[in-house]
Amino acid sequence: DTTFAEGVVPLHTGDRLVFYTDGLTECTNAAGEELGSDRLHRLAARYRHLPAEAMQAEILDAATAWCAGRFEDDVTVIILSVA
């Protein structure tokens, strides 16, 4: 019973698409705070100048540090660069 919106987003050279599983945004720190989508967006913006592989590594490193390496769910991050 899920509803999805459909739309078109124009992509330009240099744009990035970041795909991730909820295990990334739902990982928690010692205080029980989730990484969340807002923090993920800030990480993506901070590392957008890097090649896709390096950007992915930085995001995963930051998430690993956030939750001290204790992920409770699967974590996948895929970065696509528009050439």
C-alpha positions in Angstrom: 0.0 0.0 0.0 2.9 2.3 -0.6 2.6 5.3 -2.8 5.5 6.6 -4.8 5.8 9.9 -6.6 7.1 10.1 -10.1 9.1 12.9 -11.5 11.9 14.1 -13.8 15.1 15.6 -12.5 17.5 17.0 -15.1 21.0 15.9 -14.5 24.1 17.8 -15.6 27.8 17.1 -16.0 29.3 16.9 -12.5 26.1 16.0 -10.7 26.1 13.1 -8.3 23.4 10.6 -7.3 23.8 9.1 -3.9 21.8 5.8 -3.3 21.9 4.3 0.1 20.1 1.8 2.3 18.3 2.7 5.5 21.0 1.0 7.6 23.2 4.1 6.9 20.8 6.8 8.1 19.5 4.7 10.9 22.9 3.9 12.5 23.0 5.4 16.0 25.8 7.0 18.1 26.4 6.3 21.8 23.6 8.8 22.7 21.1 6.9 20.6 21.0 9.6 17.9 20.5 8.4 14.3 22.9 9.6 11.6 19.8 10.7 9.7 19.2 12.0 6.2 20.2 15.6 7.1 23.6 14.6 8.3 24.0 12.4 5.2 23.1 15.3 3.0 25.7 17.5 4.7 28.3 14.7 4.3 27.5 14.4 0.6 27.8 18.2 0.1 31.1 18.3 2.0 32.7 15.6 -0.2 31.0 16.3 -3.5 34.3 17.6 -5.0 35.9 14.1 -4.6 35.9 11.3 -7.1 32.8 9.0 -6.6 34.9 6.2 -4.9 36.6 8.7 -2.5 33.2 10.3 -1.7 31.7 6.9 -0.9 34.7 6.1 1.4 34.4 9.4 3.2 30.7 8.9 3.8 31.2 5.3 5.0 34.1 6.4 7.3 32.0 9.2 8.8 29.1 6.8 9.4 31.4 4.2 10.9 32.8 6.8 13.3 29.3 8.0 14.1 28.1 4.6 15.3 31.6 3.3 16.4 31.4 0.6 13.8 28.2 -0.9 15.2 25.7 -1.0 12.3 22.5 -2.7 13.2 21.4 -3.2 9.6 23.0 -3.7 6.2 24.7 -0.5 4.8 25.1 0.1 1.1 26.2 3.4 -0.5 26.3 3.8 -4.3 27.6 7.1 -5.8 26.9 7.8 -9.5 28.7 10.6 -11.3 27.2 12.3 -14.3 29.8 12.7 -17.0 
